[in-house]
Amino acid sequence: MQSGRIVAFGVFAFDLETGELQSRGHNVRLQEQPRQVLRMLVSRPGELITREALRKGVWPDETFVDFEAGLNVVVNKLRHVLRDSAASPRYIETVPRRGY
């Protein structure tokens, strides 16, 4: 459910403007890169967000990192915070080699 700037899913609520994540009314710590990925995913529920779009949204063009490994780490951190699993996803479904 999306209401203005707040997106609710499961027991979570994410503020698109501030990047604040809450679970049952309590703030949940979220590092900056997982916050950016979550913002992109909840902004377009049910749509495929490509790995390339996530790369552009999280890492500026002049940043040189192992993007594939870096994105996997970021998504795994996000899944950990959301208590989600790649094997049985509730919130973040992987589409192999394409995106989430």
C-alpha positions, 0 to 999 in steps of 0.5 A: 500500500502506498499513501503519498510518501509512505509505502507500507508492506508487511509489517514495514513502512518506508518513507520515500522522502526521508528514507526512514524504515519502520517495523511495527512503529519502531525505526529500523537501522538501514545503511545508505546503499540498502536504503537507496535500493529499497527506495527504488524497489518500493517506488515501483511495486510489482515491476522488474527493476533491472540490475543496471538501473540499480547500479545507476541509482546507487553508484555514480558513473565515476565509481569503480567497484565490482558492481555485481558483487556489490549489488549482491551484498547490498540486496543481502543486507536489505533482505537481512533487515527485512527478514526476507529470503532469496529462496522464499521471498516475501518482498524481494524476488530475484529474476536471475541475471535481470534484476529484482 
